[in-house]
Amino acid sequence: MQKSPNPRIATGVAGFAEHYEVFLVDQWGVLHDGQTPFPGAIDCLRRLQTLGKRVVILSNSGKRAADNAARLRTMDITEDCYTALVTSGEVVRAQLAARTAPFVPTLGRRCLLLSSDGTDKLVQGLDVEVVRTVAAADFILLAGVADEHAMTYYQPMLEYGSTHGLPLICANPDLMRFSPQGLTFSAGELARRYEQLGGTVHYVGKPHEAIYRYCGQVLGDFDPHHAVAIGDSVCHDVVGGAKAGLATALVTGGIHHADFADVIDDAQRLKRVSAIAREHGIRPDWVIPGFAW
């Protein structure tokens, strides 16, 4: 559909569903909070499926797609609610397996894998040797951060790796994440600090191109003019979707919820959206309070 010069306010996905055939939907902050689905989210997914829409859950999770699907099932978000599930972790694994990304041939084999669950599942079966110390590594694969570790736990590894020229692959570019303690730093923040220390970082995930190309492969290609990216992060979901040529919808009840907590009408909501958009140099096409019909 024709773009509007200003974001359009809608009460839910029903306000724009007729205009699109493909929906790329973020996970955390949109479908659930990590433990519980948000009100109306499952119903909205099922309505889109009933209408024949193709729905891809597109997540900056450093875990594999199957692990994410298993977690979603515990929240009653089952596979019949969506067409496909794509994670940045799955894209990284595909790049390492096929050695297609330009940076992969230069990495070496010895990998320090930092993950949220402490497992090596992301690289199991690949030609990669997982090592336990940064001093033994050729490169760092940053797939996630563990709830029990503060920033100070990671700082020495970042300093050593950047000083010794180890490339770092960031498989989750999110700067913040939902945790049992509330909103806290995510892998993308560690990667940002690594760059500040002079280290080289290769980002995989929203807002970067490779994850959208992968979606095209999974879906068998799609017309970006008939697709919309829905998420709660301007700098990841909105920026990434717009760069990929898609329409975008910002969910204000997620990571930006504090910016909209005292909003009383649509005029004020648009003013807040415009302020956030100016900060990131991009604006969403649609604004909705949550992922509900």
C-alpha positions, 0 to 999 in steps of 0.5 A: 500500500502507499506509504503515509508521510506520518505513522498511522495509529491502529488499535491492533493488527486488524487495522492493517492486516488486509494490506499485507500477505507476509508478517514478520513478527518479533518475539520477546516484547511482542508475543510474550515477556519470556514466560507468559504470552501477552493478551491477544497474541495467540488469538492474533496469530491464529486469525492471521493464519485463518486469513491465509497470511504467512507469519514468520516469527523473526527473533534476535535469539542466539539459540536455534529455531527448534529451541525457540519453538520448544519454548514457545510451546510451553506458552501455548504458541504452537507451530500451527500459529505461524508459518516459520520461525527464524532466529539470528542464531539459526542464521549464524549456524547456516553461515558457519556451516556453508561458509558463505558470509565473507568473514567466516573463512578468516575466523579459524576453528577455535571458538569461545561460545558465550550463550545464555544457557551455557550449552554448545548446541548452536555449533554442534555438528559444525567444523568448530572446536569449542574452547573454554577460555578466551586465550585459547580461542581464534574467535568469539561467538556471542550468542547470548548472556546468562541471567546470573552474570553481570557485565563485570563477568564479561569485561575481562573477556572483551578486553582480552579478545579486543586486545588480541585481535579476536573477531567477534560474531554477535548472534543477538544484536539486541541491546536490552532484554527482558529477564527475571530481574526486569529489563537488562543488558543483552548481547548487543550491548557487549558487542557494542562495548567490544567495538569501543575497545577496538575489537571487530564485530560481525553482527547477524540479526535485526536490523542487518540484512542477512536475516531478512535474506534468510527469511526470503529463502525460508518463504521461497521469496516474497514481495516486500511491498506486501510484507510488514515487520512488527516489533517493539524496537525501533532500532532493530525491528523498524530500522531493519524492516525499513532497510529490507523494503518492508512496511513496519509496525511499532508495538509501544507496549514492549521495550519502549513502554516507559516512553508511552506509559503516561500517553493519554491520546493518539496525538500525544502517542504520535508525538512520542513516536516522532521523537523516537523516530528522529533519534533513530532516523526512521519512523514506523508506518503503523503504531499499535499498543500491542500484538493483538487483533 
